[in-house]
Amino acid sequence: MQTQEASGNLERLRGQYPVFFYDSFSIDPSGSSLRLQFDYRVPPELSFTTHIVLEHVPDNWRQVPAPVIENLVFHLGLIESFSYWKATCSPSIVINAGPLSAEQIAWWNDLLLHGMREFFYINKIDFTTADFVTLAARDRRIAPAYDQPLSARSLIPIGGGRDSAFTGRVFQQATKPFGCMLLNPIPAARRIASAVGCDHPVIVQRTLDARLLQLNQAGYLNGHTPFSAVLAFLSAVCLVVYDYSNTVIANERSSDESNTIFLGKQINHQYSKSFAFEERFDRYLQKYLVKNARYFSFVRPLYELQIGRAFTRYPDMFSLFRSCNRNQKTDSWCGACPKCLSVFITSYPFVSGDDLIRMFGSDFFESETSISIIRQLAGLGEHKPFECVTTFDEAIASLYLCVARGEKTGKPLPVALEYARQSILKPDGTAAALAARILSNDDHPHRIPAEFEKLLQAAVRE
């Protein structure tokens, strides 16, 4: 399972750092901002601090009972702890900062063991043993949840990608009351918020402890953490502080497909975007955090391919969004990563050549480097790329539609698309049938309230 070197490093770290402590948090009103601090400790010598700032906080948040605010902030610090725990993979996590019941501890244990599976896979860690990690809270009470009515408004986290842009535009056109939440906003997120009429978005700044990067360079463990779970708990704080009743995320059905199998368990890079997490968090939210709130994905029934087709109704947004994780600092598409190619192949069949360039800056099919990435997306690699990308079937269906669109031009297909036609797509009609099924499919489980489901159905109706 593990190489001797990796196993030795893991056991050394777990032996040297047997206990990880989530010690405390603080809430500091400062002008119009709310400053949150979370403190963690890993004896004998490690300590970490996360800072989060909520900007332009309305004064009425002070009317919320202190124990309620403290419970919400405590939970945010709990999910933030995963980013630091992973450095040592300590066998014991002790929670001093707030109370958790036995049922809550079981919930968090489940989240850790599912949400961190990519980290376990990359580091070849056997997480399946009964004594791998234990969570314990010094206080076993159940803290009070917020039980007062909230305004009938929806809060949409905007990261800068196509799915949240689509969600925001649908809500805007339906004149549904909503706002946008932007965490460490990149330019694309600000552009999208402005384009959907959200002139005063909820802005949150998050700063992880710089020491974590130093430890990574020194050989401590590193890897993926369930970032969308961080957004979920952050949104719970924002619902109460800014007075919203719904968190409306934009996680589509492709996030339910796992990337690979490790130790007999499914490894899903997108676990905290999956329907399973959405369902579990929504119930936890209403039981332990905000009783009159909801957490649901507006695009859960849809494939990325369906969203790509529906998004063509909004040409004014073509140049606004960015989905590339590598080039966020330059506000551009790298064109050489699975995320870029995934969005590209699910857009290509539905937009003209000029619009394609306006969206992406270039035709990614013209580069031979795209071939190896396309193979991974289509299921011909070692595993599904550890990015937020299409399902294998969806990639094949998208490539079929891309070839069909390219052939209609009467011009030679660009190099990567010609490769897909010859080496990935079978000439037996299965890809065509797959594309037709995916584009017409809407039977995926979801938790969308009826009034919002009608908006989605209207937005994707041809």
Secondary structure, DSSP 8 states (H G I E B T S, - for coil): ---HHHHHHHHHHHHH--EEEEEEEEEEEETTEEEEEEEEEETTTEEEEEEEEE-S--GGGGGS-HHHHHHHHHHHHHHHTHHHHHHHT-SEEEE-SS---HHHHHHHHHHHHHHTHHHHHHTT----STTS-EEEES--S----B-S---S-EEEE--SSHHHHHHHHHHHHTT--EEEEEES--HHHHHHHHHTT-SS-EEEEEE--THHHHHHHTT-------HHHHHHHHHHHHHHHHT-SEEEE---GGGGS-SEEETTEEE-TTGGGSHHHHHHHHHHIIIIIBTT-EEEETTTT--HHHHHHHHTT-GGGTTT----STTGGGTS--SSSHHHHHHHHTTGGGS-HHHHHHHHSS-GGG-THHHHHHHHHTT-SSS--SSS---HHHHHHHHHHHHHHHHHTTS---HHHHHHHHHTS-TTSHHHHHHHHHHH---------HHHHHHHHHHH--
